[in-house]
Each structure stands twice: as structure tokens, then as C-alpha cells.
């Protein structure tokens, strides 16, 4: 597993596997969420590498209805 990156605001950038783990989801479920309009968009880390803002993921989690 790669170490998380940090953006210029000090926010950790998680790769897809780490983001899915944070959300408690499998790979397929995580990629299905990407199709939702309100799910955080990936951040380009390089030519092919993408990551997800941990802060934006936390905000998305907090916006979800409580069970």
C-alpha cells in the first residue's frame, strides 16, 4: 500500500483502495459511487494516478442520512 499524499492545504490524498477502505466498501461498490453526481471527484496525481481528498470524503460521509 502506498503512503497517502498530502495536498498544499495539508489534506491527505488517498488512493482508491485506501478511500474504499475508509468508506468500508469493496472495489466494485466504490467505483459505482463514482457515478453519483455528489460523490467527491478524483484528483489527478500524475498521468494515470488519481487520489481522493480525505476531507471531501469525510464531508460526503457526514452528508449521508443516518440509519
C-alpha positions as CSV (number, residue, x, y, z in Angstrom):
1,X,0.0,0.0,0.0
2,X,1.3,3.4,-0.9
3,X,1.7,6.1,1.7
4,X,-1.0,8.8,1.5
5,X,-0.1,12.0,-0.3
6,X,-0.8,15.4,1.2
7,X,-2.1,18.4,-0.8
8,X,-1.0,22.0,-0.4
9,X,-3.7,22.6,2.3
10,X,-2.4,19.7,4.4
11,X,-5.3,17.4,3.4
12,X,-4.4,13.8,2.9
13,X,-5.0,12.4,-0.6
14,X,-6.0,8.8,-0.5
15,X,-5.6,6.4,-3.4
16,X,-8.7,4.5,-4.5
17,X,-8.0,1.3,-2.4
18,X,-7.5,3.5,0.8
19,X,-10.5,5.6,0.1
20,X,-12.7,2.4,-0.4
21,X,-11.3,1.0,2.9
22,X,-12.1,4.3,4.7
23,X,-15.7,4.0,3.5
24,X,-15.9,0.3,4.3
25,X,-16.6,-0.6,0.7
26,X,-15.4,-3.2,-1.7
27,X,-13.8,-2.1,-5.0
28,X,-16.9,-2.5,-7.2
29,X,-19.1,-0.6,-4.7
30,X,-16.5,2.2,-4.5
31,X,-16.3,2.5,-8.3
32,X,-20.1,2.5,-8.5
33,X,-20.2,5.5,-6.2
34,X,-18.0,7.4,-8.6
35,X,-21.0,7.5,-10.9
36,X,-23.0,9.5,-8.3
37,X,-23.1,13.2,-9.0
38,X,-22.4,14.3,-5.4
39,X,-19.5,11.9,-4.7
40,X,-16.1,13.6,-4.5
41,X,-14.3,13.8,-7.8
42,X,-10.8,12.3,-8.1
43,X,-7.7,14.5,-8.1
44,X,-5.0,13.9,-10.7
45,X,-1.7,13.0,-9.1
46,X,0.1,12.2,-12.3
47,X,-0.5,11.0,-15.8
48,X,-2.6,8.0,-14.7
49,X,-2.7,8.2,-10.9
50,X,-5.7,9.5,-9.1
51,X,-6.5,10.2,-5.5
52,X,-9.3,11.4,-3.3
53,X,-9.3,14.2,-0.8
54,X,-9.8,12.7,2.7
55,X,-11.5,15.9,3.8
56,X,-14.0,15.7,0.9
57,X,-14.7,12.0,1.7
58,X,-15.3,13.0,5.3
59,X,-17.7,15.7,4.2
60,X,-19.5,13.2,1.9
61,X,-19.8,10.7,4.8
62,X,-21.2,13.4,7.1
63,X,-23.8,14.4,4.4
64,X,-25.2,10.8,4.3
65,X,-28.5,10.2,6.0
66,X,-28.2,8.5,9.4
67,X,-29.7,5.0,9.7
